């Protein structure tokens, strides 16, 4: 199963390459660092909505196009749905673990 971050990274890179831009050129166009572009393309960074809009504009696409997947429309939406559900489950698990750890530290201090 491909997650939403992987879909974004793949589409981000494909759209950059379609324009014939290097990471450095896109970074300059979007007014971000080359490192930031590389981090998105390797799934190590996930841009916030405002940044996503800026990057999509630099790539001359609508933000939602960076999340499209191949196949029929129904299959695409199902894969995207599954990717979002998987990512949300992971975020919830991590948040619960962090909350438990913070509560344990607070009890130890008390």
Secondary structure as UniProt FT lines:
FT   HELIX           4..18
FT   TURN            19..20
FT   HELIX           23..30
FT   HELIX           34..41
FT   TURN            42..43
FT   HELIX           49..58
FT   TURN            59..60
FT   HELIX           63..67
FT   HELIX           73..109
//
